[in-house]
Amino acid sequence: PSGKVLTYTKLGMIKCTDWEDYAFSRSSCQAIKLKDGDSVINVEQDLENKDLFFVTNKGVCLRANKTVPIQGRVAVGVKGIDLASDDFVITATQTDDDTSTEVIIATSFGTFKKVFIGTITKTARACKGVKIVDLGDSKLNECTVLAQVIKSGENALLTVVDRLGTMYYIDSLEIPQDSRTTKGKYVTKIGPCQPQVVYCAKR
């Protein structure tokens, strides 16, 4: 591959590296230096004219300008989002700087919604971010279980597994549009289930 590659971590770090830094004759090499408790959650090609987008377990999001310095293969990277001490990133990716890109949000108490990413104010990298979903009383320990970026009108199949192991399927077109500060809504087909995990496959 040519160009640059972006690596994102669970604790909100991002690293931009030239692909040629990974050109080794041996079968494997260290790709990034990780802090204790951190892990890689996404790796993707660096694309032009894109924003950075992060969503966390505690329902916070950050849409940021993609100003990431190029670093060597074993560097730690730079801060992508400023996290609370009890939070971590569940989704980190690049998005288009337009109004046709959405994020599907699913919560552990069974609500779903789609939010236009273009309605989220863009800031500098390494800021704290804003609420993407209302998770209610923090004592209930509810969380965001899915944050999937799609194009408006794009169709995707969601597989929902609840806390009892029951599996449900939802078409993304059944999920309503909503603003970023709401709790979302129950989907009629499955009602108020309690998702443990949600998988999304674009059609």
Salt bridges, closest charged atoms under 4 A:
ASP46 OD1 - LYS66 NZ 2.69
ASP51 OD2 - ARG63 NE 3.12
ASP51 OD1 - LYS122 NZ 3.25
ASP82 OD1 - LYS79 NZ 3.71
ASP82 OD2 - LYS128 NZ 3.32
ASP96 OD1 - LYS50 NZ 2.31
ASP96 OD2 - LYS151 NZ 2.57
ASP97 OD1 - ARG63 NH2 2.68
ASP97 OD2 - LYS122 NZ 3.01
ASP98 OD2 - LYS151 NZ 3.32
GLU142 OE1 - ARG163 NH2 3.34
ASP171 OD2 - ARG203 NH1 2.95
GLU174 OE2 - LYS189 NZ 3.11
ASP178 OD2 - LYS185 NZ 3.07
